[in-house]
Amino acid sequence: MSVAERLAELGIDLPAVAAPVAAYVPARVHGGLVHTSGQLPFAGGTLPATGKVGAEVTADDAKAYARACALNALAAAADAAGGVDRLAGVLRVGGFVASDPAFTGQPGVINGASEVLGEIFGDAGRHVRAAVGVSVLPLDSPVEVEVSFLLA
């Protein structure tokens, strides 16, 4: 089954590629990989929430935002690669969680990204990963995710 067919089966419509908020490109092809810039959980051009996870943002909401970040990364990678079916799998996910100092659930938050990529790519979606707590992210976003995809 192609990636496009799997997205349709899951009822997932990829968002438009988010416009960069600084001096970078959303994704770049190099060798057999597509690397994305860090993606925020934009929906319709706006952030659904701001603030720290464990304070203003719940871990469950942040997990959903990480999922949105991963779909934004998939859209950016597909655009750079020439289509979603040019992507064969996932190599690495880097997740950043703007965290209240007492919050230690960063891995669970970034599972939102990992799980949706696994649903889409199956075994080819298994990846290495980092889930890092940080004091602040761009635009006060609670979550940011970057992904390296394998090219078909």
C-alpha positions as CSV (number, residue, x, y, z in Angstrom):
1,M,0.0,0.0,0.0
2,S,1.4,3.4,-0.9
3,V,1.8,6.2,1.7
4,A,-1.0,8.2,0.0
5,E,-3.3,5.2,0.2
6,R,-2.4,4.6,3.9
7,L,-3.1,8.3,4.7
8,A,-6.5,8.0,3.0
9,E,-7.3,4.7,4.9
10,L,-6.5,6.5,8.1
11,G,-8.6,9.5,7.2
12,I,-5.6,11.8,7.4
13,D,-5.4,14.9,5.2
14,L,-2.0,16.5,5.3
15,P,-1.9,20.2,6.1
16,A,-0.5,22.8,3.8
17,V,3.3,23.3,4.4
18,A,3.7,25.8,7.2
19,A,5.5,29.0,6.1
20,P,8.9,29.4,7.8
21,V,8.9,31.9,10.7
22,A,12.6,32.7,10.2
23,A,15.5,32.2,7.7
24,Y,15.2,28.5,6.8
25,V,13.4,26.1,4.5
26,P,10.8,23.7,5.8
27,A,12.6,20.6,4.4
28,R,15.7,19.7,2.4
29,V,16.6,16.5,0.4
30,H,20.2,15.2,0.9
31,G,21.3,11.9,-0.4
32,G,18.7,9.3,0.4
33,L,17.0,11.4,3.1
34,V,14.7,14.3,3.6
35,H,15.4,16.4,6.7
36,T,12.7,18.7,8.0
37,S,13.2,21.8,10.0
38,G,11.6,21.9,13.4
39,Q,7.8,21.9,12.9
40,L,5.4,23.6,15.3
41,P,1.8,22.4,15.7
42,F,0.3,25.0,13.4
43,A,-3.3,24.4,12.4
44,G,-4.7,26.8,9.8
45,G,-1.7,29.0,10.2
46,T,-2.1,29.5,14.0
47,L,-0.8,27.7,17.1
48,P,-3.6,25.9,19.0
49,A,-1.9,26.7,22.3
50,T,1.1,28.4,23.9
51,G,2.9,27.9,27.2
52,K,4.7,25.2,29.2
53,V,3.7,21.6,29.3
54,G,2.9,20.7,32.9
55,A,1.6,24.3,33.6
56,E,-0.5,26.0,31.0
57,V,-0.7,22.9,28.7
58,T,-1.6,19.4,29.7
59,A,0.5,16.4,28.7
60,D,-2.4,14.9,26.7
61,D,-2.9,18.1,24.7
62,A,0.8,18.4,24.1
63,K,0.8,14.8,22.8
64,A,-1.9,15.8,20.3
65,Y,0.2,18.8,19.3
66,A,3.3,16.5,18.7
67,R,1.1,14.5,16.4
68,A,0.2,17.7,14.5
69,C,3.9,18.6,14.3
70,A,4.7,15.2,12.8
71,L,2.0,15.7,10.1
72,N,3.4,19.1,9.4
73,A,6.8,17.5,9.0
74,L,5.4,14.9,6.7
75,A,3.8,17.6,4.5
76,A,7.0,19.5,4.3
77,A,9.0,16.4,3.5
78,A,6.6,15.3,0.8
79,D,6.7,18.8,-0.7
80,A,10.5,18.7,-0.9
81,A,10.7,15.1,-2.1
82,G,8.1,15.5,-4.9
83,G,5.2,13.7,-3.3
84,V,4.3,11.7,-0.3
85,D,4.9,8.4,-2.1
86,R,8.6,9.3,-2.5
87,L,8.9,8.8,1.3
88,A,9.8,5.2,2.3
89,G,10.0,5.5,6.1
90,V,11.3,7.4,9.1
91,L,14.9,7.4,10.3
92,R,14.9,9.9,13.2
93,V,12.5,12.0,15.2
94,G,13.7,14.9,17.4
95,G,11.2,16.3,19.8
96,F,11.3,19.3,22.0
97,V,8.9,20.0,24.8
98,A,8.6,23.4,26.4
99,S,8.4,22.2,30.0
100,D,7.5,23.4,33.4
101,P,10.6,22.6,35.6
102,A,8.7,19.8,37.4
103,F,7.5,18.1,34.2
104,T,9.4,14.9,33.3
105,G,7.0,13.3,30.8
106,Q,8.7,14.5,27.6
107,P,8.9,10.9,26.1
108,G,5.1,10.5,26.4
109,V,4.4,13.8,24.7
110,I,6.7,13.0,21.8
111,N,4.9,9.6,21.5
112,G,2.2,11.6,19.7
113,A,4.6,12.1,16.8
114,S,6.1,8.6,16.9
115,E,2.8,6.9,17.0
116,V,1.2,8.6,14.0
117,L,4.4,8.0,12.0
118,G,4.2,4.3,12.9
119,E,0.5,4.2,11.9
120,I,1.4,5.7,8.5
121,F,4.6,3.8,7.7
122,G,4.2,0.6,9.7
123,D,7.6,-1.1,10.4
124,A,9.3,1.5,8.1
125,G,8.1,4.1,10.6
126,R,10.2,2.7,13.4
127,H,12.9,5.3,14.2
128,V,15.5,6.5,16.6
129,R,14.4,9.5,18.7
130,A,15.2,12.2,21.2
131,A,12.6,13.8,23.5
132,V,14.1,16.9,25.2
133,G,12.6,19.3,27.7
134,V,13.4,22.9,27.0
135,S,12.6,26.2,28.7
136,V,11.0,27.9,25.7
137,L,10.3,27.3,22.0
138,P,9.6,29.6,19.1
139,L,6.4,31.6,19.4
140,D,6.0,30.1,22.9
141,S,4.9,26.8,21.3
142,P,4.5,23.9,23.7
143,V,6.1,21.4,21.3
144,E,8.4,21.2,18.2
145,V,9.3,18.2,16.2
146,E,11.9,17.5,13.4
147,V,12.0,14.4,11.3
148,S,14.4,12.7,9.0
149,F,12.6,10.6,6.3
150,L,14.0,7.9,4.1
151,L,13.5,8.4,0.3
152,A,12.0,5.6,-1.8
